[in-house]
Amino acid sequence: MKRITFGEKVIASAGYDALRGVMELEFTQTGNVSRFHGVSEEIWYGLKMADFPDKYFRTHIRGRYEERLFTNRGGCGTTRSL
């Protein structure tokens, strides 16, 4: 999955797989990666084009999609579903 760099306070980078509807976000402070399932291209483009990507994440993504967290140590953490 190709990633783009954000360099924000919360989001370091992100990638999107349109065929599977999967978005991955790497978080700045921890280096952890969360994979979100069922994400539309509209949401992906919204994040990419947002003036404030961290705010867009909090209002349009967090808590709205099934999320799987991968720690920066390579292990798999938790899965959260709505």
C-alpha positions, 0 to 999 in steps of 0.5 A: 500500500502506497503511503503519503506523509502528513507529518501532523501532530497525530498522523505521520502517514497514511495509505489506502487500498481502494479495492479492499476499502482499507485505510492505514494510518501511522501515528506520530507519537507511537509509530503504531499503525491502525488499519480501518476497514470499509472506508470509502474513497470519499473519506480517503480523499477528504483526509488527503485534502483536509486543511487539518488532517488530525481534525478530519480523522477525529470527526470522520474516521475514529470510532466510525470504522472497524479498526485493527491496531498494529504496534510499532513492535510488529505485533498485532494489538486489538480489533475494535468494531462498531 
